Amino acid sequence: MQLLYSPTSPYARKCRALIIEKSLESRIELVEVSPLDDPAALHAANPLGKVPALVRKSGPAIINSPLICEYIDSLDDERWIPASGESRLLVLRQQAIADGLMDLTIGRRIEKNRDASLHYPLWIERWERGIARTLAQLDAERAQFERSVDHGALSIAVALSYLDLRYAELDWRTSHPALASFLERWEERDSLKLTAPPAV
Ligand SMILES: N[C@@H](CCC(=O)N[C@@H](CS)C(=O)NCC(=O)O)C(=O)O
């Protein structure tokens, strides 16, 4: 199996970190691609042209990181995503909030990367307000995940770390010190250490 990924993609980082946590490295080969170069292998796996995509020996490629993570989690008996019930909903909800935080951070960055004359403040401000609200919400529900070692907590850690990469000027660690401590604990784990994005 091959996971097509890019080193800065937080969605791919979730999958890569989960692979490491579950010690599945020998079963899934990591193949770096650059989605903006439109590689044929990526388009064959995912017509949306997005990473991550998981190419299996048979059967269609699996796309969209939550589905890929479900599949990775099913490869052994150690559950990082609970199989059923309220605990499953909670972990999937945490992943959804983390993914949404990544979406907002990416949307803001794409807008900011345009020529200044093309900036659309309405969208930049809207995404920044969404990021601020999400951080406040995560802080308010911290007790639900801050000591957990599961896919929900992993996803939140990856999303917070992505803010450091793409929205460093927010300095969210100063305004949310307890969330910062949560991330620092995750940053001690190999799963985050070995998937850290290259310095930009
Ligand atoms: N919902 C998707 C989002 C994937 C995504 O947006 N990936 C970005 C990289 S961070 C990408 O491949 N962008 C290239 C493009 O949109 O053309 C997931 O969770 O996998």
The ligand as a Tripos MOL2 file, in Angstrom:
@<TRIPOS>MOLECULE
LIG
   20    19     1     0     0
SMALL
NO_CHARGES

@<TRIPOS>ATOM
      1 N1        -10.7100   16.9060    3.1480 N.3       1 LIG1
      2 C1         -9.4430   16.5090    2.5900 C.3       1 LIG1
      3 C2         -8.5660   17.7460    2.3940 C.3       1 LIG1
      4 C3         -7.3010   17.4310    1.6240 C.3       1 LIG1
      5 C4         -6.5970   18.6980    1.1380 C.2       1 LIG1
      6 O1         -7.1920   19.7860    1.0280 O.2       1 LIG1
      7 N2         -5.3100   18.5490    0.8130 N.am      1 LIG1
      8 C5         -4.5510   19.6590    0.2990 C.3       1 LIG1
      9 C6         -3.1420   19.6830    0.9030 C.3       1 LIG1
     10 S1         -3.1500   20.2270    2.5520 S.3       1 LIG1
     11 C7         -4.3360   19.4840   -1.1910 C.2       1 LIG1
     12 O2         -4.0120   18.3970   -1.6260 O.2       1 LIG1
     13 N3         -4.5090   20.5590   -1.9500 N.am      1 LIG1
     14 C8         -4.2660   20.5530   -3.3390 C.3       1 LIG1
     15 C9         -5.4060   21.1270   -4.1250 C.2       1 LIG1
     16 O3         -6.4350   21.5040   -3.5060 O.co2     1 LIG1
     17 O4         -5.2850   21.2110   -5.3460 O.co2     1 LIG1
     18 C10        -8.7880   15.4890    3.5160 C.2       1 LIG1
     19 O5         -9.1270   15.4800    4.7160 O.co2     1 LIG1
     20 O6         -7.9950   14.6540    3.0440 O.co2     1 LIG1
@<TRIPOS>BOND
     1     1     2 1
     2     2     3 1
     3     2    18 1
     4     3     4 1
     5     4     5 1
     6     5     6 2
     7     5     7 1
     8     7     8 1
     9     8     9 1
    10     8    11 1
    11     9    10 1
    12    11    12 2
    13    11    13 1
    14    13    14 1
    15    14    15 1
    16    15    16 2
    17    15    17 1
    18    18    19 2
    19    18    20 1
@<TRIPOS>SUBSTRUCTURE
     1 LIG1         1 GROUP 0 **** ****
